[in-house]
Amino acid sequence: MTRLRLLAAFLFILFSVGVGAHPHSFIDMNTTFVAKDQKLMGLKMVWVMDEITSADLLYDAENAKSDSEIWKKLAAEVMANVLGQHYFTDIYRDGKPLKYLNLPTEYQLSRQGHKAVLEFVLPLAQAQPLAGKPFEISTYDPTYFVDMSYQDKKALHLPPEMNKQCKVSLMTPKPDKSLQAYALSLDKNDSPGEDLALGQQFAQRVMLSCQ
């Protein structure tokens, strides 16, 4: 299965949403850093999907209670596809990628009005000392079929134990006009060349620096 189709399965948006520019779907993100004993343990992520993307998920759940088997099954299916794409997240430190555990320590799917909300904890395979080289974090769909972004820096949260020694910044790229035009030229069934890394070029970068 191609990355595009896998992502479409994850988002349950195989129905037509019209022809137009990439991206076709939007995820509003919030992230809280998870620390213990002066070490970074992972990231707690909250992804709020747009109403069109959420429509099938919410239809399948209907009026089911939040702790029902229906929600648990949907959450497991969505999470499995997120895991298949390495959490859609890159974390680098000192130019080297950090590894994650194969399974999240917790996850759930819920409803927020007409939007579906996926929450999970991305655990690092090895806890990292907070002090030292900064962490660089990007979360994105490589094909740019889905726009995954933070509205602003307020969507990034430091727990109390990190507040005094850590600072976080958010950088939003400004792709050149030719790249923007290329993205606009892609319709729903188009997938950009893998060597282009289109989604990565539109991806925001989060920098975490601690003393």
N, C-alpha and C positions, 0 to 999 in steps of 0.2 A: 504494500500500500504506500502511495507517495505521501510525502509530508503534508501536501495540501489536503489530500483526502483524509489523512489521519486527523488533522486539525479540524476539518469539517465534522468528522465523527465526534470528536471531543466536544465541539460546541453545539452539536445537534442542529445545524442549520443547513441541512441538505435541500430544504425547500428554497424556492427562488426568492431572492431579495433584490432582484433587479440588476441590470447591467450598469456598471459604472466603475469608478476608480478604486484602486486599492487604497486603504483597507476597506473591507466590507463589514467588519464587525469591530466592536470596541469593548475593551475591558478597563475599568477604572480601578487602579490598584492602591492599596494601603499596605505598608510594611512596618512591623515592629521588630527590632533586633532582640534576640534572646541571648542573655549572658548569665554566666554563673562562675563564681570564684575567679573573677577577672579574666574570663575567657569567653569568646564568642562561640555560642553553641549552635546557632542557626538563625533562621528568619521565620517570623510568623506573618504569613501573607493572606490578604483578603482581596479577592477579585470580584468586583461587581460587574456583571455582564449587562450589556444594553438590552432594551426591551425586546427587540426583534430576535437577538441571539437567545434570549431567555425563554421565548415563547414555547418552544417544544418541551423544554424541561418542566416548566410550570404547568403545561397542559398534562403531561404524564403524571405529575404529582397531584394534580387536581386539588382537592381539599384535604389531602392526607395530613395527618398530624406530623409535626417536625421529627418525632422520634419513631415514626413508622418505618416498616421494612421498605416501602417504596422509596423514601428519601435516602435510606441507607444504601439501597441498590444503585440508585442514580449517582450518589456520591462516589461509590466504588468504581463505577464505570467511567465517570469523568476523571477521577484521580488516576486511574490506570493509564489513561491517555496522556495525562500531564506527565506522569512518570516516564512514559515512553519517549517523551521529548526532553528528558533531563530537567524537568521542572520549568522548561522554557527560560532558564536562568543561568547566567555565567557569573561566577565569583572569582576574581583574581586577586592575588597578593604577591607583590614583588615580581610581577610578570608571570606568575605560575598559577594555573587553575586549581581551585580547591575542589576536593571530591565531596560528594554527599552520600548519605545512607540511601539504600535502595527504596526504603519505605518512609513515609512521613510519620512522625511520632503522634500526630493527630490530624484529623481532617473532618469536614462536614460540609454539607450543601444545604442552603436554606433559601427562604424567600424574603425579599425586601420590596414590598409593593409588587410591581410588575417585573421586577428584576431578580435573577438568580444570583446567589452569592456563594462562592467557593472559598472556604477558609482552610488553611493547612499550615503545618510547621515543617519547613524544609530544614532537616538536621544535617550539620556538617559531619563528615565521616570522622574527623578529628577536631576536637575543640581547639580554637586558635587564641593565643594570648592577645588581649586587646591592644596592649602597648606594642609599638613597632610600626612596620610598614602599613600604609593605609590599605583598606579593602576597596576594590572596585567592583560594583555589582550592576549587571544589566539584565533585564527581563524583557523578552521580545519573541515574536513569531518570526522565524527566519524568512518566511515567504512574504511577510507584511500583509497577509490576508486579514490578519487581526491586528489592530492597534492596541498595544498594551502600554498604558502610561499612567503616571502620577499627575494629578491636577496641579500640584505644587509641592513645595518642601514640607508643608504641614501634613502631608500624607506619609511622612517618614517619622517614626517614633523611637525615641531612646528611652529605655526603662530607667528608673531612678538610679540604679547602680552604675549606669553608664553616663549619666547626665554631666557629671563634674569633669570627667576626663576625656570625653569624646565629642566630636563635632561631625555633623553630617551635611553634605551638600548635594544638590541635584543639578545636573547639567543636561539641558535639552539641546540636541543637535539642530543645526540649520543646514540641511542638505541643499546643494546647489540647484539652480532652476532646472537643469537638464535631468537630474535624478528625480525631482518632483514631477516633471513632465512625463518621465518614463512610468512612474507609479500611477499617474493619472491615466495613462494609456492602457493599462492592464484591466481586463474585465474579469468577471467572476471565475471564469474557467482557465485563465492564464496563470502560469506559475513562472516567476522570474528564474533565470539561470542560477544554479547553486553557487557558482563562482562569484556572483554579484553580491550575495549576502545582503539583499535589499533591506530586510527587517533590521539587521544590525546597524545599518547606516542611519536608520530613523530612530534607533533605540536611545532612550535616556540612560545616563550614567549616574549611579549613586556612589559617592565617595564617603567612606567612613574612616575617620582618623582619630586615634586615641593616644594619649600620653601615658 
